[in-house]
Amino acid sequence: MMKIGVTAEDLVKLSKADFYKIPGSIEIQQKVADELEQRRLQTIERIKEEREKFLQNSNKGSQNLSSNNNTNDNSSSNSPTNDFGRQRIEKLKKRQIASLIKEQIQRKHIAQSEIVSQSRLEELKMKKIHDLKVKKEQETQKSKQLTERAKKVIEQKQNAAQSIIEKQEAEEARRQAQLEEQHKKIEEDRKKYHEERISKLQQIREAQRQHEQDEIEKAEKALQDAEEKQLKADQRKSDYIKKLREQQKINEKKYQEKMKMIAEREEEQRRQREEKIKRQQEQTQSLIEAELQNRLNERSVRRQREQERLKSIQKRYSASNGHLIELQKEIMKKQMRAEENLKALTFTRRQKFLEENAKIKQRSLSALATKKHNEDLLANKALSSLQKQSAIQQRAQELKQQKEAQIQEKAAQAYLKQKLGEEKAKRISRMKQYESLMQAVKTQEKLNRIEQERKKYHDDKVKEQIALRKHETKEKDELERMKKVIQDNPDIDPAVLAQQFNIDLSEVTEMSSSPPKVEH
């Protein structure tokens, strides 16, 4: 697990406490948790693969080690040094036996040469013993030097590995502290940004709401003032018409009284009065129509000015707030509908006025019906305004929820990215630490292997020397026994002596016929 930078804590499932620490809604938390669980399962699969590879490599290493040991054993048993030593001893034995037989055959002629050869042989033996001692001391000294050097190298490697591990641990602690500090700073910045964002949004919403409310109140007040002015104008017109009707009634009464007194003048006066009334009615009608037209023109100019003012407000706030533009559009639509309603109402009233002029006695609309109609219109307008305001608030709430969902999504992504980054940094650090540790272990194994090979070589050398000494001792004993047999029986037959000690007499005879070689 350390090879891929994973610990047991990384394989534990996400707890409920950690699950609820994830920012965002339940869906976002579940999405992040599923992503972390998928990564955990992938890590477990990777651990299984690495474990299989490690077991395969371990089996191959053990097989190679056993084969190397068998090879070393065979090579040590069939060492050329051991064979050379035995051949040298056999050769020396044969030469000694040849010299003894030669001495026995020619002892009378070469007594002096035998003494010289014996002395030279002793010198050679002493020199060989001395050389063996010197060689043994040199090998011992060299072995000590190698051991000390290996110990120093091991200590240096261990110290270097320990220093590397300590540096990595310090670096890991420093990185962990930096990550924690960065995480803390990011969390504080995120909270601060979130709080500032919320406060700004609240201020903007409050300003928008206040501005919208002010604009709505202004528009409603303007419409109400226009309606009140229209109602007052209509009332004045109605009063004027009533006065005209009353005056007409008075004139009719006067006309009837005059008709009783003057019959002839009555017809003339009646005709004149009718013409005058007709002219007055026409003048009144023209005045009413002119006044209505003037008021309609004034109202149209006033509405155009209001529309221009609203358009200027709309242009001024369109760059900063799209919601205000929609509200202004709604207000414009409302004003257009109010204007259409006002036009329709004006047209209806005009029609009613004309009908009242045409059919004064057949007036069907009472004051109570007019008042009720006006109240219904006002109630409908108030209901429409409330519905629009509710729709605006609902839209603002939806926008708020969308913004909060986006903020939660970003916070969850940042949490997931930060958590994965921390895990990656920890894994990289653990992998580096594992590589350093494995390097130190490999170095130690290599040094141990060198030490074992050196020790095995030394043991093989010692065994060879012991076997060689045993063989020399045995040959010496056999040679001494032969000397003793010759001393006890100087006239013994060489063939009997060769047969007794298992020696090839012909080979010894050839060696004795050749001049002796002295080994230095």
ROTI-537480 format. One record per residue (C-alpha): z, y, x. Coordinates in steps of 0.25 Angstrom, whole numbers, plus 5000, padded with zeros to 4 digits. Example, Ala and Ser with C-alpha at 12.3 -4.5 7.8 and 13.67 -1.06 7.14 Angstrom:
REM ROTI-537480
+------+------+------+
!   zz !   yy !   xx !
+------+------+------+
! 5031 ! 4982 ! 5049 !
! 5029 ! 4996 ! 5055 !
+------+------+------+
REM end
This chain:
REM ROTI-537480
+------+------+------+
!   zz !   yy !   xx !
+------+------+------+
! 5000 ! 5000 ! 5000 !
! 5003 ! 5009 ! 5011 !
! 4989 ! 5007 ! 5017 !
! 4983 ! 5014 ! 5004 !
! 4994 ! 5024 ! 5004 !
! 5001 ! 5018 ! 4991 !
! 5016 ! 5016 ! 4988 !
! 5023 ! 5009 ! 4977 !
! 5026 ! 5022 ! 4970 !
! 5011 ! 5024 ! 4968 !
! 5009 ! 5011 ! 4961 !
! 5019 ! 5014 ! 4950 !
! 5014 ! 5018 ! 4936 !
! 5016 ! 5032 ! 4931 !
! 5029 ! 5034 ! 4924 !
! 5032 ! 5041 ! 4911 !
! 5039 ! 5053 ! 4919 !
! 5027 ! 5054 ! 4928 !
! 5017 ! 5053 ! 4916 !
! 5024 ! 5065 ! 4909 !
! 5024 ! 5073 ! 4922 !
! 5008 ! 5074 ! 4920 !
! 5004 ! 5087 ! 4914 !
! 4996 ! 5088 ! 4902 !
! 4995 ! 5081 ! 4888 !
! 4997 ! 5066 ! 4886 !
! 4982 ! 5063 ! 4887 !
! 4982 ! 5070 ! 4901 !
! 4994 ! 5063 ! 4906 !
! 4989 ! 5050 ! 4901 !
! 4975 ! 5053 ! 4908 !
! 4982 ! 5056 ! 4921 !
! 4991 ! 5044 ! 4920 !
! 4979 ! 5035 ! 4918 !
! 4973 ! 5041 ! 4931 !
! 4985 ! 5038 ! 4939 !
! 4987 ! 5024 ! 4933 !
! 4972 ! 5021 ! 4937 !
! 4975 ! 5026 ! 4951 !
! 4987 ! 5017 ! 4952 !
! 4979 ! 5005 ! 4948 !
! 4969 ! 5008 ! 4958 !
! 4979 ! 5009 ! 4969 !
! 4985 ! 4995 ! 4965 !
! 4971 ! 4989 ! 4966 !
! 4969 ! 4995 ! 4980 !
! 4983 ! 4990 ! 4985 !
! 4978 ! 4976 ! 4980 !
! 4965 ! 4977 ! 4988 !
! 4972 ! 4982 ! 5001 !
! 4983 ! 4971 ! 4999 !
! 4971 ! 4960 ! 4999 !
! 4965 ! 4966 ! 5011 !
! 4978 ! 4966 ! 5019 !
! 4981 ! 4952 ! 5015 !
! 4967 ! 4948 ! 5020 !
! 4968 ! 4955 ! 5033 !
! 4982 ! 4949 ! 5035 !
! 4976 ! 4935 ! 5033 !
! 4965 ! 4938 ! 5043 !
! 4975 ! 4944 ! 5053 !
! 4984 ! 4931 ! 5053 !
! 4972 ! 4922 ! 5055 !
! 4967 ! 4930 ! 5067 !
! 4981 ! 4930 ! 5073 !
! 4983 ! 4915 ! 5072 !
! 4969 ! 4913 ! 5078 !
! 4972 ! 4922 ! 5089 !
! 4985 ! 4915 ! 5092 !
! 4978 ! 4901 ! 5092 !
! 4968 ! 4907 ! 5102 !
! 4979 ! 4913 ! 5111 !
! 4986 ! 4899 ! 5111 !
! 4974 ! 4892 ! 5115 !
! 4970 ! 4902 ! 5125 !
! 4984 ! 4901 ! 5131 !
! 4984 ! 4886 ! 5131 !
! 4971 ! 4886 ! 5138 !
! 4973 ! 4897 ! 5148 !
! 4964 ! 4897 ! 5160 !
! 4976 ! 4902 ! 5168 !
! 4984 ! 4890 ! 5165 !
! 4972 ! 4880 ! 5168 !
! 4969 ! 4888 ! 5181 !
! 4984 ! 4886 ! 5185 !
! 4984 ! 4872 ! 5183 !
! 4971 ! 4870 ! 5190 !
! 4976 ! 4878 ! 5202 !
! 4989 ! 4869 ! 5202 !
! 4980 ! 4856 ! 5201 !
! 4972 ! 4861 ! 5212 !
! 4984 ! 4865 ! 5220 !
! 4990 ! 4851 ! 5217 !
! 4977 ! 4844 ! 5222 !
! 4977 ! 4853 ! 5235 !
! 4991 ! 4850 ! 5238 !
! 4989 ! 4835 ! 5235 !
! 4977 ! 4836 ! 5244 !
! 4984 ! 4843 ! 5255 !
! 4995 ! 4832 ! 5254 !
! 4986 ! 4821 ! 5255 !
! 4978 ! 4828 ! 5266 !
! 4992 ! 4830 ! 5273 !
! 4995 ! 4815 ! 5271 !
! 4981 ! 4811 ! 5276 !
! 4981 ! 4821 ! 5287 !
! 4996 ! 4824 ! 5289 !
! 4995 ! 4821 ! 5304 !
! 4984 ! 4830 ! 5306 !
! 4987 ! 4842 ! 5297 !
! 5002 ! 4842 ! 5298 !
! 5002 ! 4857 ! 5302 !
! 4992 ! 4861 ! 5291 !
! 5000 ! 4854 ! 5281 !
! 5012 ! 4863 ! 5285 !
! 5003 ! 4875 ! 5284 !
! 4998 ! 4871 ! 5271 !
! 5011 ! 4869 ! 5265 !
! 5016 ! 4882 ! 5270 !
! 5004 ! 4889 ! 5265 !
! 5006 ! 4882 ! 5251 !
! 5020 ! 4886 ! 5251 !
! 5016 ! 4901 ! 5254 !
! 5005 ! 4899 ! 5243 !
! 5016 ! 4894 ! 5233 !
! 5025 ! 4906 ! 5237 !
! 5014 ! 4916 ! 5236 !
! 5010 ! 4910 ! 5222 !
! 5024 ! 4910 ! 5217 !
! 5025 ! 4925 ! 5222 !
! 5012 ! 4928 ! 5215 !
! 5017 ! 4922 ! 5203 !
! 5030 ! 4930 ! 5203 !
! 5023 ! 4943 ! 5206 !
! 5013 ! 4940 ! 5195 !
! 5024 ! 4936 ! 5185 !
! 5032 ! 4949 ! 5189 !
! 5019 ! 4957 ! 5187 !
! 5016 ! 4951 ! 5173 !
! 5031 ! 4953 ! 5170 !
! 5030 ! 4968 ! 5174 !
! 5016 ! 4969 ! 5167 !
! 5022 ! 4963 ! 5154 !
! 5034 ! 4973 ! 5155 !
! 5024 ! 4984 ! 5156 !
! 5016 ! 4980 ! 5145 !
! 5028 ! 4978 ! 5136 !
! 5034 ! 4991 ! 5139 !
! 5020 ! 4998 ! 5137 !
! 5018 ! 4990 ! 5124 !
! 5032 ! 4995 ! 5120 !
! 5029 ! 5009 ! 5123 !
! 5016 ! 5009 ! 5116 !
! 5023 ! 5003 ! 5104 !
! 5033 ! 5013 ! 5104 !
! 5023 ! 5024 ! 5106 !
! 5015 ! 5018 ! 5094 !
! 5028 ! 5017 ! 5086 !
! 5032 ! 5031 ! 5089 !
! 5018 ! 5036 ! 5086 !
! 5018 ! 5029 ! 5073 !
! 5032 ! 5033 ! 5069 !
! 5028 ! 5048 ! 5073 !
! 5015 ! 5046 ! 5064 !
! 5023 ! 5041 ! 5053 !
! 5033 ! 5052 ! 5054 !
! 5022 ! 5062 ! 5055 !
! 5016 ! 5056 ! 5042 !
! 5029 ! 5056 ! 5035 !
! 5031 ! 5070 ! 5038 !
! 5017 ! 5074 ! 5035 !
! 5019 ! 5066 ! 5022 !
! 5032 ! 5073 ! 5019 !
! 5025 ! 5087 ! 5022 !
! 5013 ! 5083 ! 5013 !
! 5022 ! 5078 ! 5002 !
! 5030 ! 5091 ! 5003 !
! 5018 ! 5099 ! 5003 !
! 5012 ! 5092 ! 4991 !
! 5025 ! 5093 ! 4983 !
! 5025 ! 5108 ! 4986 !
! 5011 ! 5110 ! 4982 !
! 5014 ! 5102 ! 4970 !
! 5026 ! 5110 ! 4966 !
! 5018 ! 5123 ! 4969 !
! 5006 ! 5118 ! 4961 !
! 5016 ! 5115 ! 4949 !
! 5022 ! 5128 ! 4950 !
! 5008 ! 5135 ! 4951 !
! 5004 ! 5127 ! 4939 !
! 5016 ! 5130 ! 4931 !
! 5015 ! 5145 ! 4934 !
! 5000 ! 5145 ! 4931 !
! 5003 ! 5137 ! 4918 !
! 5014 ! 5147 ! 4914 !
! 5005 ! 5159 ! 4918 !
! 4993 ! 5153 ! 4910 !
! 5002 ! 5151 ! 4898 !
! 5008 ! 5165 ! 4898 !
! 4994 ! 5171 ! 4900 !
! 4988 ! 5163 ! 4889 !
! 5000 ! 5167 ! 4880 !
! 4998 ! 5181 ! 4884 !
! 4983 ! 5181 ! 4881 !
! 4985 ! 5173 ! 4868 !
! 4996 ! 5183 ! 4864 !
! 4987 ! 5195 ! 4868 !
! 4975 ! 5188 ! 4861 !
! 4983 ! 5185 ! 4848 !
! 4989 ! 5199 ! 4848 !
! 4975 ! 5205 ! 4850 !
! 4969 ! 5196 ! 4840 !
! 4980 ! 5200 ! 4830 !
! 4978 ! 5215 ! 4833 !
! 4963 ! 5214 ! 4831 !
! 4965 ! 5206 ! 4818 !
! 4975 ! 5216 ! 4813 !
! 4966 ! 5227 ! 4816 !
! 4954 ! 5221 ! 4810 !
! 4962 ! 5217 ! 4797 !
! 4968 ! 5231 ! 4797 !
! 4954 ! 5237 ! 4798 !
! 4949 ! 5228 ! 4787 !
! 4961 ! 5231 ! 4779 !
! 4960 ! 5246 ! 4781 !
! 4945 ! 5245 ! 4777 !
! 4948 ! 5237 ! 4765 !
! 4959 ! 5246 ! 4761 !
! 4950 ! 5258 ! 4763 !
! 4939 ! 5251 ! 4755 !
! 4949 ! 5248 ! 4744 !
! 4954 ! 5263 ! 4744 !
! 4939 ! 5267 ! 4743 !
! 4937 ! 5258 ! 4732 !
! 4949 ! 5262 ! 4725 !
! 4945 ! 5277 ! 4726 !
! 4931 ! 5273 ! 4721 !
! 4938 ! 5266 ! 4709 !
! 4947 ! 5278 ! 4706 !
! 4935 ! 5287 ! 4707 !
! 4927 ! 5278 ! 4697 !
! 4939 ! 5278 ! 4688 !
! 4940 ! 5293 ! 4688 !
! 4926 ! 5294 ! 4685 !
! 4927 ! 5284 ! 4673 !
! 4939 ! 5292 ! 4668 !
! 4931 ! 5305 ! 4670 !
! 4920 ! 5298 ! 4662 !
! 4929 ! 5294 ! 4651 !
! 4935 ! 5308 ! 4650 !
! 4921 ! 5314 ! 4650 !
! 4917 ! 5304 ! 4639 !
! 4929 ! 5308 ! 4630 !
! 4925 ! 5322 ! 4632 !
! 4911 ! 5319 ! 4628 !
! 4915 ! 5312 ! 4616 !
! 4924 ! 5324 ! 4612 !
! 4913 ! 5333 ! 4614 !
! 4903 ! 5325 ! 4606 !
! 4912 ! 5327 ! 4594 !
! 4911 ! 5342 ! 4595 !
! 4897 ! 5344 ! 4599 !
! 4887 ! 5333 ! 4595 !
! 4875 ! 5339 ! 4601 !
! 4881 ! 5343 ! 4614 !
! 4888 ! 5329 ! 4614 !
! 4875 ! 5322 ! 4616 !
! 4870 ! 5332 ! 4627 !
! 4884 ! 5332 ! 4634 !
! 4884 ! 5317 ! 4633 !
! 4870 ! 5316 ! 4639 !
! 4874 ! 5325 ! 4650 !
! 4887 ! 5318 ! 4652 !
! 4880 ! 5305 ! 4653 !
! 4871 ! 5310 ! 4663 !
! 4882 ! 5317 ! 4671 !
! 4890 ! 5304 ! 4670 !
! 4878 ! 5296 ! 4675 !
! 4876 ! 5306 ! 4686 !
! 4891 ! 5305 ! 4689 !
! 4890 ! 5290 ! 4689 !
! 4878 ! 5290 ! 4698 !
! 4885 ! 5300 ! 4707 !
! 4897 ! 5292 ! 4707 !
! 4889 ! 5279 ! 4710 !
! 4882 ! 5286 ! 4721 !
! 4895 ! 5292 ! 4727 !
! 4902 ! 5278 ! 4726 !
! 4890 ! 5271 ! 4733 !
! 4889 ! 5282 ! 4743 !
! 4904 ! 5281 ! 4746 !
! 4904 ! 5266 ! 4746 !
! 4892 ! 5267 ! 4756 !
! 4899 ! 5277 ! 4765 !
! 4912 ! 5268 ! 4765 !
! 4903 ! 5256 ! 4768 !
! 4897 ! 5263 ! 4779 !
! 4910 ! 5268 ! 4785 !
! 4916 ! 5254 ! 4784 !
! 4903 ! 5248 ! 4791 !
! 4905 ! 5259 ! 4802 !
! 4920 ! 5256 ! 4803 !
! 4917 ! 5241 ! 4804 !
! 4906 ! 5243 ! 4814 !
! 4916 ! 5251 ! 4822 !
! 4926 ! 5240 ! 4820 !
! 4916 ! 5229 ! 4825 !
! 4913 ! 5238 ! 4837 !
! 4927 ! 5239 ! 4840 !
! 4929 ! 5224 ! 4839 !
! 4917 ! 5221 ! 4847 !
! 4922 ! 5230 ! 4858 !
! 4935 ! 5222 ! 4857 !
! 4928 ! 5209 ! 4858 !
! 4920 ! 5214 ! 4870 !
! 4933 ! 5218 ! 4877 !
! 4940 ! 5205 ! 4875 !
! 4928 ! 5195 ! 4875 !
! 4929 ! 5194 ! 4891 !
! 4944 ! 5190 ! 4891 !
! 4946 ! 5182 ! 4878 !
! 4936 ! 5174 ! 4870 !
! 4946 ! 5171 ! 4859 !
! 4947 ! 5186 ! 4856 !
! 4932 ! 5186 ! 4854 !
! 4933 ! 5175 ! 4844 !
! 4944 ! 5183 ! 4837 !
! 4935 ! 5195 ! 4837 !
! 4924 ! 5188 ! 4831 !
! 4933 ! 5182 ! 4821 !
! 4938 ! 5196 ! 4818 !
! 4923 ! 5201 ! 4817 !
! 4920 ! 5190 ! 4808 !
! 4932 ! 5193 ! 4799 !
! 4928 ! 5208 ! 4799 !
! 4913 ! 5204 ! 4795 !
! 4919 ! 5195 ! 4784 !
! 4928 ! 5207 ! 4780 !
! 4916 ! 5216 ! 4780 !
! 4908 ! 5207 ! 4772 !
! 4919 ! 5205 ! 4762 !
! 4921 ! 5220 ! 4762 !
! 4906 ! 5222 ! 4759 !
! 4906 ! 5211 ! 4748 !
! 4919 ! 5218 ! 4742 !
! 4912 ! 5231 ! 4743 !
! 4900 ! 5226 ! 4737 !
! 4908 ! 5219 ! 4726 !
! 4916 ! 5232 ! 4723 !
! 4903 ! 5240 ! 4723 !
! 4897 ! 5230 ! 4713 !
! 4910 ! 5231 ! 4705 !
! 4909 ! 5246 ! 4705 !
! 4895 ! 5246 ! 4701 !
! 4898 ! 5236 ! 4690 !
! 4910 ! 5245 ! 4686 !
! 4901 ! 5257 ! 4685 !
! 4891 ! 5249 ! 4677 !
! 4901 ! 5242 ! 4668 !
! 4913 ! 5251 ! 4668 !
! 4918 ! 5244 ! 4655 !
! 4916 ! 5230 ! 4660 !
! 4924 ! 5230 ! 4673 !
! 4929 ! 5216 ! 4676 !
! 4936 ! 5218 ! 4689 !
! 4951 ! 5222 ! 4687 !
! 4960 ! 5228 ! 4698 !
! 4968 ! 5216 ! 4698 !
! 4956 ! 5207 ! 4701 !
! 4952 ! 5217 ! 4712 !
! 4966 ! 5216 ! 4718 !
! 4966 ! 5201 ! 4718 !
! 4952 ! 5200 ! 4724 !
! 4957 ! 5209 ! 4735 !
! 4969 ! 5201 ! 4738 !
! 4961 ! 5188 ! 4738 !
! 4952 ! 5195 ! 4749 !
! 4964 ! 5199 ! 4757 !
! 4970 ! 5185 ! 4756 !
! 4957 ! 5179 ! 4760 !
! 4956 ! 5188 ! 4772 !
! 4970 ! 5186 ! 4776 !
! 4968 ! 5170 ! 4775 !
! 4955 ! 5171 ! 4783 !
! 4962 ! 5180 ! 4794 !
! 4974 ! 5169 ! 4795 !
! 4964 ! 5158 ! 4796 !
! 4956 ! 5165 ! 4807 !
! 4969 ! 5168 ! 4814 !
! 4974 ! 5153 ! 4813 !
! 4960 ! 5149 ! 4818 !
! 4962 ! 5158 ! 4830 !
! 4976 ! 5153 ! 4833 !
! 4971 ! 5138 ! 4832 !
! 4960 ! 5141 ! 4842 !
! 4969 ! 5148 ! 4851 !
! 4979 ! 5136 ! 4850 !
! 4967 ! 5126 ! 4853 !
! 4963 ! 5134 ! 4865 !
! 4977 ! 5134 ! 4870 !
! 4978 ! 5119 ! 4869 !
! 4965 ! 5117 ! 4876 !
! 4970 ! 5126 ! 4888 !
! 4983 ! 5118 ! 4888 !
! 4975 ! 5105 ! 4888 !
! 4967 ! 5110 ! 4900 !
! 4979 ! 5115 ! 4908 !
! 4986 ! 5101 ! 4905 !
! 4973 ! 5094 ! 4910 !
! 4972 ! 5102 ! 4923 !
! 4987 ! 5100 ! 4925 !
! 4986 ! 5085 ! 4924 !
! 4973 ! 5084 ! 4933 !
! 4981 ! 5093 ! 4943 !
! 4993 ! 5083 ! 4942 !
! 4984 ! 5071 ! 4944 !
! 4977 ! 5077 ! 4956 !
! 4990 ! 5081 ! 4962 !
! 4996 ! 5067 ! 4960 !
! 4984 ! 5060 ! 4966 !
! 4983 ! 5070 ! 4978 !
! 4998 ! 5067 ! 4981 !
! 4996 ! 5052 ! 4980 !
! 4983 ! 5053 ! 4989 !
! 4991 ! 5061 ! 4999 !
! 5002 ! 5051 ! 4999 !
! 4993 ! 5039 ! 5000 !
! 4985 ! 5045 ! 5012 !
! 4999 ! 5048 ! 5019 !
! 5003 ! 5034 ! 5016 !
! 4990 ! 5028 ! 5021 !
! 4991 ! 5036 ! 5034 !
! 5005 ! 5032 ! 5036 !
! 5001 ! 5017 ! 5034 !
! 4989 ! 5018 ! 5044 !
! 4999 ! 5024 ! 5054 !
! 5009 ! 5013 ! 5051 !
! 4998 ! 5002 ! 5052 !
! 4993 ! 5008 ! 5065 !
! 5007 ! 5007 ! 5071 !
! 5008 ! 4993 ! 5066 !
! 4995 ! 4989 ! 5072 !
! 4999 ! 4995 ! 5085 !
! 5012 ! 4988 ! 5085 !
! 5005 ! 4975 ! 5081 !
! 4995 ! 4977 ! 5092 !
! 5006 ! 4979 ! 5102 !
! 5013 ! 4967 ! 5097 !
! 5001 ! 4959 ! 5099 !
! 4999 ! 4964 ! 5113 !
! 5013 ! 4960 ! 5116 !
! 5012 ! 4947 ! 5110 !
! 4999 ! 4944 ! 5118 !
! 5006 ! 4949 ! 5131 !
! 5018 ! 4940 ! 5128 !
! 5009 ! 4928 ! 5125 !
! 5001 ! 4930 ! 5138 !
! 5014 ! 4932 ! 5146 !
! 5020 ! 4919 ! 5139 !
! 5007 ! 4911 ! 5142 !
! 5007 ! 4916 ! 5156 !
! 5022 ! 4911 ! 5157 !
! 5018 ! 4898 ! 5151 !
! 5007 ! 4896 ! 5161 !
! 5015 ! 4900 ! 5173 !
! 5026 ! 4890 ! 5168 !
! 5016 ! 4879 ! 5166 !
! 5010 ! 4882 ! 5179 !
! 5023 ! 4882 ! 5186 !
! 5027 ! 4869 ! 5179 !
! 5014 ! 4863 ! 5184 !
! 5016 ! 4868 ! 5198 !
! 5030 ! 4862 ! 5198 !
! 5024 ! 4849 ! 5193 !
! 5014 ! 4849 ! 5204 !
! 5024 ! 4853 ! 5214 !
! 5033 ! 4842 ! 5210 !
! 5021 ! 4832 ! 5211 !
! 5017 ! 4838 ! 5225 !
! 5031 ! 4836 ! 5230 !
! 5032 ! 4822 ! 5225 !
! 5019 ! 4819 ! 5232 !
! 5024 ! 4826 ! 5244 !
! 5037 ! 4817 ! 5243 !
! 5028 ! 4805 ! 5241 !
! 5020 ! 4808 ! 5254 !
! 5033 ! 4811 ! 5262 !
! 5039 ! 4798 ! 5257 !
! 5026 ! 4790 ! 5260 !
! 5018 ! 4798 ! 5270 !
! 5008 ! 4787 ! 5272 !
! 5005 ! 4785 ! 5257 !
! 4990 ! 4783 ! 5253 !
! 4984 ! 4796 ! 5247 !
! 4977 ! 4787 ! 5237 !
! 4991 ! 4782 ! 5232 !
! 4996 ! 4796 ! 5232 !
! 4984 ! 4802 ! 5224 !
! 4986 ! 4791 ! 5214 !
! 5001 ! 4793 ! 5213 !
! 4999 ! 4808 ! 5210 !
! 4986 ! 4807 ! 5202 !
! 4977 ! 4814 ! 5212 !
! 4962 ! 4812 ! 5214 !
! 4961 ! 4808 ! 5229 !
! 4947 ! 4811 ! 5231 !
! 4949 ! 4825 ! 5226 !
! 4961 ! 4827 ! 5235 !
! 4953 ! 4821 ! 5247 !
! 4942 ! 4831 ! 5245 !
! 4952 ! 4842 ! 5244 !
! 4959 ! 4837 ! 5257 !
! 4946 ! 4836 ! 5264 !
! 4943 ! 4851 ! 5261 !
! 4950 ! 4862 ! 5269 !
! 4963 ! 4867 ! 5262 !
! 4963 ! 4880 ! 5255 !
! 4975 ! 4889 ! 5255 !
! 4977 ! 4897 ! 5243 !
! 4983 ! 4911 ! 5246 !
+------+------+------+
REM end
